[in-house]
Amino acid sequence: MSASTTPEIPEKWVNCPQCGGPSLYASSNRFRPFCSERCKQIDLGAWASEQFAVPAQPGSDDLLAEGH
């Protein structure tokens, strides 16, 4: 029997969602998909301050609550 070999997985590089720079998307990058802890913290701060939001139009329940 031959020795079992693990297939080599090619490195995958992506753009950092915060700064747009190159970021290694692998388990060795603990900040993935971000390139650094700084970019990860900036993104977390944006979520915490509700800078990321999905715009919505008022639904029928909202209009009823306002008395329309």
Sequence and secondary structure as in RCSB ss.txt:
>XXXX:A:sequence
MSASTTPEIPEKWVNCPQCGGPSLYASSNRFRPFCSERCKQIDLGAWASEQFAVPAQPGSDDLLAEGH
>XXXX:A:secstr
            EEE TTT  EEE STT TTTTSSSHHHHHHHHHHHHTT         HHHHHHTT 
